[in-house]
């Protein structure tokens, strides 16, 4: 069954790359004013720490917002497109090196993908104000899961590498909704890790499941964003290339770092960014 996963990941990578490159070349004379250097650094940094478990979407939102590299309404699509290839690499690596029950893995991957197909179509049509409100709330939710992980508030955990019965059904349903809301900027890693831990699975199993879920859903969601022109082409490409390099460095060379202090810093930045998003959204309405 894992052969099905590997073949699917390869096909998704080829399909997404074709659509992305075709769209980029068709609009190469109309690229945005984003900085190649700034967005490249952002792509490298967030994907490096993504491999180590920090998650990419929340800090990436903050960095894109602070450096003013793209319009707020384009942030969800830009992040999905930019991180697709790096996440596919992560999935290949962690599905290969960490043992997980194939049935549990495949069902959770497919449910996240189905959720993303619905979510991306909705998010790509939202106005800038609605995007700001959605992402502001999404960042608060992400911060909540991060805080719960840091403080060890989520009880559970075990050594199981798969699920059966009602637990499997519950996990598949929840992962469907996680896939849907991820397209709006809610990182899947933190809530998926919390879900796996709470159901009594080994914490290490979270990595192939959450990375595999993102690898299956992100090409589907990203193609929707590409076809509706709901992303920043220049920033997406600039973040994708160094982001892929960062994944390989983090996975095969660095492997682990003391991340406790960094997690608190990221948490603070996420909450600040959420506040600025929501303030801008409601201030615009009043005006």
Phi, psi and omega per residue, in radians:
X1 nan -0.537 3.133
X2 -1.171 -0.468 3.076
X3 -1.079 -0.664 3.081
X4 -1.038 -0.713 3.139
X5 -1.128 -0.832 -3.114
X6 -1.098 -0.789 3.131
X7 -1.104 -0.716 3.129
X8 -1.096 -0.717 3.136
X9 -1.111 -0.699 3.113
X10 -1.125 -0.786 3.140
X11 -1.123 -0.694 3.108
X12 -1.129 -0.691 3.129
X13 -1.116 -0.754 3.140
X14 -1.152 -0.813 -3.137
X15 -1.056 -0.878 -3.136
X16 -1.068 -0.807 -3.119
X17 -1.037 -0.721 3.128
X18 -1.081 -0.841 -3.108
X19 -1.131 -0.769 -3.107
X20 -1.131 -0.869 -3.108
X21 -1.124 -0.701 3.114
X22 -1.062 -0.776 -3.134
X23 -1.182 -0.710 3.140
X24 -1.100 -0.802 -3.127
X25 -1.144 -0.601 -3.139
X26 -1.194 -0.401 -3.101
X27 -2.108 0.349 -3.063
X28 -1.103 -0.358 3.110
X29 -1.559 -0.007 -3.103
X30 -2.206 0.611 -3.065
X31 -1.254 2.714 -3.118
X32 -1.257 3.046 -3.097
X33 -1.591 0.297 3.120
X34 -1.087 2.673 3.116
X35 -1.499 2.202 3.081
X36 -1.017 -0.765 -3.070
X37 -1.158 -0.905 -3.078
X38 -1.080 -0.804 -3.120
X39 -1.208 -0.558 3.092
X40 -1.136 -0.743 3.111
X41 -1.113 -0.748 3.111
X42 -1.042 -0.803 -3.136
X43 -1.063 -0.727 -3.138
X44 -1.154 -0.865 -3.044
X45 -1.102 -0.874 -3.045
X46 -1.191 -0.603 3.134
X47 -1.345 -0.512 3.054
X48 -1.062 -0.889 -3.118
X49 -1.343 -0.335 3.057
X50 -1.073 -0.759 3.124
X51 -1.071 -0.585 -3.090
X52 -1.503 0.039 3.008
X53 1.813 0.018 -3.138
X54 -1.253 -0.645 -3.031
X55 1.661 2.568 -3.024
X56 -1.790 -0.670 -2.950
X57 -1.063 -0.837 -3.078
X58 -1.112 -0.927 3.099
X59 -1.135 -0.552 3.120
X60 -1.167 -0.705 3.063
X61 -1.030 -0.803 -3.128
X62 -1.070 -0.798 -3.096
X63 -1.185 -0.714 3.096
X64 -1.135 -0.638 3.135
X65 -1.214 -0.832 -3.083
X66 -1.146 -0.668 -3.100
X67 -1.566 -0.031 3.084
X68 0.951 0.907 -3.089
X69 -1.618 -0.212 3.109
X70 -2.815 2.843 3.080
X71 -1.155 2.568 -3.129
X72 -1.005 -0.685 -3.074
X73 -1.161 -0.337 -3.117
X74 -1.681 -0.086 -3.064
X75 -1.062 -0.850 -3.133
X76 -0.988 -0.848 -3.134
X77 -1.132 -0.707 3.140
X78 -1.087 -0.758 -3.138
X79 -1.160 -0.744 3.134
X80 -1.067 -0.832 -3.126
X81 -1.144 -0.788 -3.078
X82 -1.121 -0.588 -3.029
X83 -1.685 0.004 -3.073
X84 -1.091 -0.930 -3.129
X85 -1.125 -0.792 3.068
X86 -0.983 -0.707 -3.133
X87 -1.227 -0.635 3.052
X88 -1.047 -0.702 3.085
X89 -1.102 -0.769 3.113
X90 -1.017 -0.772 -3.117
X91 -1.084 -0.804 3.098
X92 -0.949 -0.811 -3.055
X93 -1.163 -0.904 -2.996
X94 -1.379 -0.502 3.047
X95 -1.193 -0.489 3.141
X96 -1.343 -0.705 -2.981
X97 -1.678 -0.254 -3.111
X98 -2.056 2.220 -3.114
X99 -1.317 2.294 3.101
X100 -2.566 2.577 3.132
X101 -1.055 2.141 -3.068
X102 -1.026 -0.723 -3.104
X103 -1.130 -0.785 3.108
X104 -1.051 -0.779 -3.121
X105 -1.077 -0.903 -3.052
X106 -1.131 -0.764 -3.130
X107 -1.110 -0.677 3.137
X108 -1.253 -0.587 3.094
X109 -1.159 -0.796 -3.108
X110 -1.163 -0.647 -3.137
X111 -1.191 -0.685 3.100
X112 -1.118 -0.680 3.124
X113 -1.118 -0.769 3.121
X114 -1.070 -0.719 3.111
X115 -1.099 -0.703 -3.130
X116 -1.159 -0.623 3.137
X117 -1.049 -0.630 3.116
X118 -1.383 -0.802 -3.075
X119 -1.092 -0.756 -3.096
X120 -1.116 -0.655 3.132
X121 -1.127 -0.572 3.132
X122 -1.349 -0.849 -3.076
X123 -1.085 -0.693 -3.085
X124 -1.112 -0.298 -3.115
X125 -1.787 0.001 -3.102
X126 -1.313 2.632 3.073
X127 -1.323 2.932 -3.140
X128 -1.054 -0.712 -3.136
X129 -1.106 -0.785 3.138
X130 -1.146 -0.624 3.079
X131 -1.087 -0.759 -3.135
X132 -1.097 -0.764 3.126
X133 -1.132 -0.796 -3.132
X134 -1.059 -0.804 -3.106
X135 -1.256 -0.582 3.077
X136 -1.067 -0.802 3.098
X137 -1.170 -0.707 -3.138
X138 -1.037 -0.695 -3.135
X139 -1.183 -0.630 3.083
X140 -1.120 -0.757 3.116
X141 -1.073 -0.790 3.119
X142 -1.064 -0.752 3.125
X143 -1.069 -0.664 3.120
X144 -1.089 -0.762 3.104
X145 -1.163 -0.675 3.108
X146 -1.090 -0.779 -3.138
X147 -1.098 -0.713 3.129
X148 -1.084 -0.665 3.113
X149 -1.209 -0.767 -3.116
X150 -1.107 -0.720 -3.077
X151 -1.544 -0.012 -3.139
X152 1.007 0.741 3.131
X153 -1.446 -0.310 -3.101
X154 -1.541 1.978 -3.124
X155 -1.468 2.618 3.114
X156 2.357 -2.604 -3.124
X157 1.611 2.660 3.134
X158 -3.034 -2.663 -3.126
X159 -2.163 0.181 3.139
X160 -1.207 2.517 3.104
X161 -1.894 0.100 3.119
X162 -2.810 3.009 -3.128
X163 -2.195 2.735 3.068
X164 -2.441 2.916 3.027
X165 1.047 -2.454 -3.044
X166 -1.145 -0.510 3.122
X167 -1.141 -0.694 3.120
X168 -1.164 -0.756 3.118
X169 -1.067 -0.780 3.141
X170 -1.072 -0.780 -3.134
X171 -1.102 -0.703 -3.135
X172 -1.148 -0.742 3.140
X173 -1.137 -0.800 -3.132
X174 -1.114 -0.710 -3.125
X175 -1.158 -0.489 3.041
X176 -1.058 -0.824 3.139
X177 -1.221 -0.594 3.086
X178 -1.135 -0.663 3.095
X179 -1.143 -0.651 -3.137
X180 -1.178 -0.823 -3.071
X181 -1.369 -0.287 3.101
X182 -1.112 -0.567 -3.134
X183 -1.140 -0.296 3.106
X184 -1.617 -0.014 3.102
X185 1.920 0.069 3.060
X186 -1.474 1.966 3.139
X187 -1.029 2.393 -3.111
X188 -1.423 -0.459 -2.996
X189 -0.995 -0.944 -3.052
X190 -1.091 -0.920 3.135
X191 -1.150 -0.581 3.118
X192 -1.187 -0.715 3.101
X193 -1.105 -0.714 3.114
X194 -1.102 -0.722 3.128
X195 -1.069 -0.848 -3.113
X196 -1.098 -0.742 -3.137
X197 -1.123 -0.763 -3.105
X198 -1.160 -0.461 -3.131
X199 -1.535 0.091 3.034
X200 1.539 0.282 3.114
X201 -1.561 2.818 3.100
X202 -1.134 2.354 3.132
X203 -0.986 -0.545 -3.122
X204 -1.188 -0.473 3.138
X205 -1.166 -0.375 3.132
X206 -1.041 -0.584 -3.047
X207 -1.139 -0.923 3.096
X208 -1.133 -0.578 -3.121
X209 -1.244 -0.853 -3.083
X210 -1.264 -0.641 3.111
X211 -1.282 -0.650 3.081
X212 -1.163 -0.678 3.100
X213 -1.047 -0.822 3.140
X214 -1.133 -0.662 -3.119
X215 -1.158 -0.555 3.109
X216 -1.389 -0.705 -3.040
X217 -1.453 -0.547 -3.012
X218 -1.184 -0.694 3.062
X219 -1.043 -0.724 3.140
X220 -1.114 -0.848 3.141
X221 -1.136 -0.740 -3.083
X222 -1.113 -0.682 3.119
X223 -1.102 -0.624 3.072
X224 -1.113 -0.753 3.118
X225 -1.130 -0.667 3.136
X226 -1.143 -0.815 -3.081
X227 -1.175 -0.417 3.108
X228 -1.748 0.141 3.141
X229 0.941 0.665 -3.095
X230 -1.769 0.753 3.124
X231 -2.727 2.870 3.119
X232 -1.645 1.900 -3.030
X233 -1.090 -0.832 -3.081
X234 -1.112 -0.826 -3.135
X235 -1.126 -0.675 -3.128
X236 -1.091 -0.818 3.140
X237 -1.168 -0.728 -3.118
X238 -1.105 -0.566 3.134
X239 -1.484 -0.500 -3.056
X240 -1.180 -0.759 -3.052
X241 -1.189 -0.980 3.099
X242 -1.158 -0.481 3.092
X243 -1.095 -0.677 3.106
X244 -1.162 -0.696 3.101
X245 -1.125 -0.712 -3.138
X246 -1.078 -0.667 3.124
X247 -1.048 -0.806 -3.123
X248 -1.136 -0.692 3.131
X249 -1.141 -0.835 -3.101
X250 -1.142 -0.680 -3.060
X251 -1.327 -0.671 -3.006
X252 -1.877 -0.329 -3.084
X253 -1.951 -0.963 -3.072
X254 -1.387 -0.895 3.082
X255 1.212 -0.796 3.133
X256 -2.726 2.674 3.122
X257 -2.532 2.709 2.998
X258 -1.260 1.868 -2.946
X259 -1.887 0.088 -3.036
X260 -1.031 -0.875 -3.121
X261 -1.123 -0.736 -3.135
X262 -1.069 -0.658 -3.137
X263 -1.080 -0.693 3.109
X264 -1.174 -0.690 3.104
X265 -1.095 -0.824 3.129
X266 -1.060 -0.712 3.128
X267 -1.035 -0.782 3.122
X268 -1.111 -0.734 3.138
X269 -1.124 -0.701 3.140
X270 -1.087 -0.794 -3.131
X271 -1.141 -0.691 3.107
X272 -1.113 -0.762 3.138
X273 -1.114 -0.694 3.091
X274 -1.035 -0.769 -3.132
X275 -1.087 -0.721 -3.135
X276 -1.193 -0.659 3.106
X277 -1.091 -0.856 -3.094
X278 -1.192 -0.677 3.111
X279 -1.086 -0.792 3.138
X280 -1.105 -0.674 -3.121
X281 -1.125 -0.826 -3.080
X282 -1.384 -0.486 3.067
X283 -1.156 -0.682 3.124
X284 -1.133 -0.640 3.141
X285 -1.149 -0.734 -3.129
X286 -1.129 -0.657 -3.135
X287 -1.138 nan nan
